[in-house]
């Protein structure tokens, strides 16, 4: 059985931090991530559990890295939808144009 991989938004909600912070942690190598198709980041819940304990430990300044609040607007939802489904949307548009051209002649 395979383990469900979380996307960036789900990982941010799971860890209680912002999506930018997630990307920063991945870029610095502090958070393990998997790329699908070279661009889509995915995370294993088991690895996020381990990272969560490390994130919520207070550093010397007494500030936890998890203090950032995740903000996800409706615009972000539309942007994510278009980003993850752009191939399908473009394919439907091309098919519709082809059908219109075939029925017009």
N, C-alpha and C positions, 0 to 999 in steps of 0.2 A: 504494500500500500504506500502511496506517495504522500508526502507532507505538503499541505497547502502553503504556498509561498505568499507572503504579504507584499503589497505594493508600498510605495513611499508614504502615501496618506495613512494607510492602515498601520504601518510601522510607527509613524509619528504619533498617532492616537494611542497605540499600545505603550509607547515609551513616555508619552506625555510631553513631548517636545515638538518644535516646529519642523516643517519639512526641510527648510534651509539647514537647520542644525543636523538633520539626518544626512544630508548631502555632504556637509562639512566633515562629519564623522567618517563617512565612507571614503571621502577623498584622502583623509589623513590616515586611514587604515585602522581606525579604532572600532569600526563597526563592520562585520563581515556582510557582504552583499553579493548577489548573483546578477549577472547581466543576461538578459534574454534579447537576442537580436542585436547585441552590442550597445543598446541604449536603455532598455527598461530595467530598472533596479528592482530586485525582489529580495525578500528576507525570510529566513527560517524563524519561526516562532521560538524554537528551542534556543537558537543563538541570541535572539533578542532578550530572552529571559536572563541569560548570562550578562548581556550588555546592560540590562536595566539595573542590575545590582551594582555594577561598576559606575553607572551614570549617577545614581542617587547617593553615592558616598560623597560626603562633603570634602572639599579640598581644604587647603590651608586657610583660604580666605573665608570659609564658611558658606560659600555660595555653591549651590548644586547646579550642575549643567542642565538639569531637568526643569529649571524654573521658567524657561521660555514657554509661552502659551502657543499652542497650535491654532492658527486661524485659517479657516477654509471657507472661502466665499462661494457663491453660486457661479461667479465668473470662473473660478478655478475648476469647478465641476465641469463646466462647458468646455474649457480648455483641455482638461484631461480626456473628456469624451472624444473631442476632435483629434487629439494627439494619438490616442490608442486605436481609433477606428477610421483614420484617414484613408486607408487603403479601401475599405469597404464602401465608404461614402463616395470616393472617386469612381469605384467600379460601378456603383448604381447609377451615377450620373452618366457615365459613358454608355452603359446599357440603355438607359432611357433615351439618350440622343440617337443611338443606333435604331431603336424601335421607332422613334418619331420619323427618322429619315426613311426607313423602310416602308412605313405606312403612308408617307406623303407622296411616294412615287407610284 
